Amino acid sequence: MLGEQLKLRHLRLLEIVFRTGSLTAAALELHLTQPAVTNMLKELEAVLDARLVDRDRRGCRLTAAGMLTLDRFRASLRHFDAALETLHTKAAPLLRVAMLPLFAAELLPRTITHLRDAGVHLRLQIVEDHVNGVVRRVTEGLVDCGLSWIDSRAIVDSAPRQLLAIPLRDEALHVVCAATNPAARKRTVDLRFLARQEWILAPRTTSTRQAFDALFFEAGMEPPLATIESASLHTNLSLASATQMFTFAPASGIATAERLGQLRRLHVTHCSGFTARLGLLVSSETAPYAPMKAFADALSQVSARAEYPGRR
């Protein structure tokens, strides 16, 4: 079959053309003659039965089919590059992880400890992002897996079928204020009281902010505006503990500050609260990878422990 004749250079060709707009530049980067690169492009188009590149006097640009093909190739190339880097350095296996900041509070540290206690040593490259960013990084092959809310609309609406969502545990989100805030001494507060307060909130595009707004919408009320808007969980909790403003945060994120007496979660009357599901996102390509399986198993075991901070 023609597909069996394709080599790694065929996969890289489209990325170089997209970046440089030139077959000549592609030839230089691939250390080939321009006729050889032109022939490679013809082979690739023959295999895919589609025109991938348009050429004119100004240079080259990918067609719609070319862009779709490049998106598919990019994930494979990035997985290949990550594997190659591990083999060249002869170091511990590399796992690239995108995650919501709240995973850094308890779940990720405990998972790493669990792995090391079991004699499993991995190198991790970690990047923090919001839900949409985590999904994008996993689907584009920029990372091997993602830690996110998996019942978010971002997952339901945009995640492709080949993206696997593995549930870890449910997480409650709470209204929080500084321990010195007079509201911290109240047994309960209501939404009308909270609507009059100043708030430190995540951006409207995040799942946390949407959950916060939903508490008020469901009661027929307009959600309060943010006095400070920040996507950083750590920043939001630090500001709340140092001011008289309120914030809305996951239980595991506030557990340490609660133990230190810096923050208090508030009980809201006539409000059922909000619970979302945390999980692991992994593509079908990386799921069988042995280090990925070890990481996923450790996450599941740590998440299942009843004594996990923030669980109620």
C-alpha positions in Angstrom: 0.0 0.0 0.0 1.1 3.6 -0.7 0.5 4.5 3.0 3.3 2.1 4.0 5.7 4.1 1.9 5.3 7.3 4.0 8.1 8.2 6.3 8.5 10.7 9.1 9.7 13.3 6.7 6.3 13.2 4.9 4.7 14.0 8.3 7.0 16.9 9.0 6.7 18.3 5.4 3.3 19.9 5.9 4.3 21.5 9.2 7.3 23.2 7.6 5.3 24.4 4.6 2.6 25.8 7.0 5.3 27.6 9.0 7.4 28.9 6.2 5.1 29.0 3.2 7.8 27.6 1.0 8.8 24.3 -0.5 12.4 25.6 -0.8 12.5 26.2 2.9 11.1 22.7 3.5 13.9 21.3 1.3 16.5 23.1 3.3 15.1 21.9 6.7 14.8 18.3 5.5 18.2 18.4 3.8 16.7 17.4 0.5 16.6 18.9 -3.0 13.5 20.8 -4.0 12.5 18.2 -6.6 12.7 15.5 -3.9 10.4 17.6 -1.7 8.0 18.2 -4.5 7.9 14.4 -5.1 7.3 13.8 -1.4 4.3 16.1 -1.5 2.9 14.3 -4.6 3.3 10.9 -2.7 1.5 12.3 0.3 -1.3 13.7 -1.8 -1.6 10.4 -3.6 -1.9 8.5 -0.4 -4.6 10.8 1.0 -6.3 11.3 -2.3 -6.5 15.1 -1.7 -4.8 18.3 -2.7 -2.9 19.5 0.3 -0.9 22.5 -0.9 -1.8 25.4 -3.2 1.2 27.2 -4.9 1.3 30.6 -6.5 3.9 33.4 -7.0 3.7 34.4 -3.4 4.6 30.9 -2.2 2.7 27.9 -0.7 -0.2 27.6 1.6 -2.1 24.6 2.9 -5.6 23.8 1.6 -8.4 23.0 3.9 -7.6 19.3 3.5 -3.9 20.1 4.2 -4.8 21.9 7.4 -7.0 19.0 8.5 -4.1 16.5 7.7 -1.6 18.7 9.6 -3.8 18.7 12.7 -3.9 14.9 12.6 -0.1 14.7 12.0 0.8 17.1 14.7 -0.4 14.9 17.6 1.5 11.9 16.2 4.7 14.0 15.7 4.6 15.4 19.2 4.1 12.0 20.8 7.0 10.7 18.6 9.3 13.6 19.7 8.5 13.0 23.3 9.4 9.3 23.0 12.6 10.1 21.1 13.7 12.6 23.7 13.3 10.0 26.4 15.3 7.4 24.4 18.1 9.8 23.7 18.6 10.9 27.3 18.1 7.4 28.7 16.3 9.0 31.6 13.1 8.0 33.3 10.0 8.0 31.1 8.6 11.4 30.3 4.9 12.2 30.9 3.5 15.6 29.8 0.6 16.7 31.8 -1.8 19.6 31.5 -4.0 20.3 34.5 -6.3 22.7 36.3 -4.4 24.4 39.2 -6.5 22.8 41.9 -4.8 19.4 41.2 -1.6 20.9 42.6 -3.1 21.3 46.0 -3.4 17.7 47.0 -4.1 15.2 44.3 -0.9 15.5 42.2 1.5 15.6 45.2 -0.1 12.5 46.7 0.0 10.7 43.3 3.7 11.4 42.9 4.4 10.1 46.4 2.3 7.0 45.7 4.3 6.3 42.5 7.6 6.7 44.2 6.6 4.5 47.1 5.7 1.9 44.5 9.2 2.2 42.9 7.8 4.0 39.7 9.9 7.0 38.7 8.6 9.3 36.0 9.7 12.7 34.7 6.8 15.1 34.5 6.4 18.2 32.4 3.4 20.1 33.9 1.5 23.0 32.5 -1.5 24.6 34.2 -4.5 25.8 32.1 -8.2 26.2 32.2 -10.6 23.4 30.9 -10.6 24.5 27.3 -6.8 24.8 27.3 -6.4 21.3 28.8 -8.7 19.7 26.2 -6.9 21.5 23.4 -3.4 20.5 24.6 -4.5 16.8 24.9 -6.2 16.6 21.5 -3.4 18.4 19.7 -0.8 16.1 21.2 0.9 18.9 23.1 0.6 16.8 26.3 0.1 13.1 27.0 -2.9 13.6 29.4 -5.0 16.2 31.2 -6.5 16.6 34.6 -9.7 18.5 34.5 -13.4 18.8 35.2 -14.7 16.1 32.9 -18.4 17.0 33.1 -17.7 20.5 31.8 -19.5 21.7 28.7 -16.0 22.1 27.2 -15.5 18.4 27.3 -19.0 17.5 26.1 -19.0 20.1 23.2 -15.4 20.0 21.9 -13.7 16.7 22.9 -13.4 14.3 20.0 -14.5 10.7 20.3 -10.9 9.4 20.6 -10.4 11.4 23.8 -11.0 9.2 26.8 -12.4 10.7 30.1 -11.6 8.6 33.1 -13.5 9.7 36.3 -11.5 10.2 39.4 -13.8 11.7 42.0 -16.5 14.2 42.7 -15.5 17.6 44.1 -17.6 20.1 45.9 -17.2 23.8 45.3 -17.7 26.2 48.2 -18.2 29.9 49.0 -15.1 30.9 51.0 -14.0 33.9 53.0 -11.2 34.8 55.4 -11.4 33.5 58.9 -11.4 37.1 60.1 -14.4 38.0 58.0 -17.5 38.6 60.2 -19.4 36.2 57.9 -17.1 33.4 59.0 -18.8 33.5 62.4 -22.3 33.0 60.9 -23.8 29.6 61.0 -25.4 30.2 57.6 -25.6 32.9 55.0 -28.1 33.3 52.1 -27.7 34.2 48.5 -29.1 37.7 49.0 -26.4 38.4 51.5 -23.7 37.0 49.2 -25.0 39.1 46.2 -24.1 42.3 48.1 -20.5 41.2 48.8 -17.3 41.9 46.9 -16.0 38.8 45.0 -12.7 37.4 43.7 -13.8 35.1 40.9 -12.5 33.0 38.0 -13.1 34.3 34.5 -16.6 33.8 33.0 -15.2 31.2 30.5 -14.2 28.8 33.3 -16.3 26.0 34.7 -15.8 27.3 38.2 -17.3 30.7 37.3 -20.1 29.1 35.4 -20.9 27.0 38.5 -20.9 30.1 40.7 -23.2 32.0 38.4 -25.6 29.0 38.3 -26.1 29.1 42.0 -27.7 32.6 41.6 -29.5 31.9 38.3 -31.2 28.9 39.7 -32.6 31.1 42.5 -33.8 33.6 40.0 -31.1 36.1 40.9 -28.4 38.0 39.0 -24.9 36.8 39.9 -22.7 39.5 41.5 -19.9 40.9 39.4 -16.2 40.2 40.2 -14.3 42.9 42.0 -11.2 41.0 41.1 -11.1 38.4 38.3 -8.3 35.9 38.2 -7.8 32.4 36.7 -5.3 31.5 39.4 -6.8 29.4 42.3 -3.7 30.2 44.4 -4.1 33.9 43.8 -7.8 33.9 44.5 -7.4 32.0 47.8 -4.5 34.2 48.9 -6.5 37.4 48.2 -9.5 36.1 50.0 -7.5 35.2 53.1 -6.0 38.7 53.2 -9.1 40.8 52.5 -12.8 40.9 53.4 -13.7 39.7 49.9 -15.3 36.3 49.1 -14.4 33.6 46.6 -15.7 30.4 45.2 -13.3 27.4 45.2 -13.0 23.6 45.1 -12.8 21.7 48.5 -9.4 20.2 47.8 -8.0 23.7 46.9 -9.1 25.2 50.2 -8.3 22.3 52.5 -4.8 23.5 53.5 -5.9 27.1 54.2 -8.7 25.8 56.3 -6.4 23.6 58.4 -4.2 26.7 58.9 -7.2 28.7 60.0 -6.9 31.2 57.2 -10.1 30.5 55.4 -13.6 29.3 56.2 -16.2 27.7 53.9 -19.7 29.1 54.4 -23.0 27.2 54.5 -25.5 28.8 52.2 -29.2 28.4 53.0 -31.7 27.1 50.5 -28.8 26.2 48.2 -27.8 22.6 47.3 -24.3 23.7 46.4 -22.4 22.5 43.4 -20.5 19.3 42.8 -18.5 18.5 39.7 -16.5 15.5 38.5 -12.7 15.5 38.3 -11.0 13.2 35.9 -8.2 12.2 33.6 -8.3 13.0 29.9 -6.1 10.9 27.7 -6.1 10.2 23.9 -6.6 6.7 22.7 -3.1 6.9 21.3 -1.4 7.5 24.6 -3.7 5.4 26.9 -1.7 2.1 26.3 1.7 3.9 27.1 3.0 2.0 30.2 4.0 5.2 32.1 0.6 6.6 31.3 -1.1 3.5 32.7 1.0 3.7 35.9 0.1 7.4 36.3 -3.6 6.7 35.7 -3.7 3.8 38.2 -1.9 5.9 40.9 -4.4 8.7 40.3 -7.3 6.4 40.7 -6.0 4.8 43.9 -5.2 8.1 45.5 -8.6 9.6 44.5 -10.4 6.6 46.0 -9.0 7.0 49.5 -11.7 8.0 51.9 -9.3 10.1 53.9 -8.5 12.3 51.0 -8.6 16.0 52.1 -11.7 17.8 51.0 -13.9 14.7 50.9 -17.0 14.9 52.9 
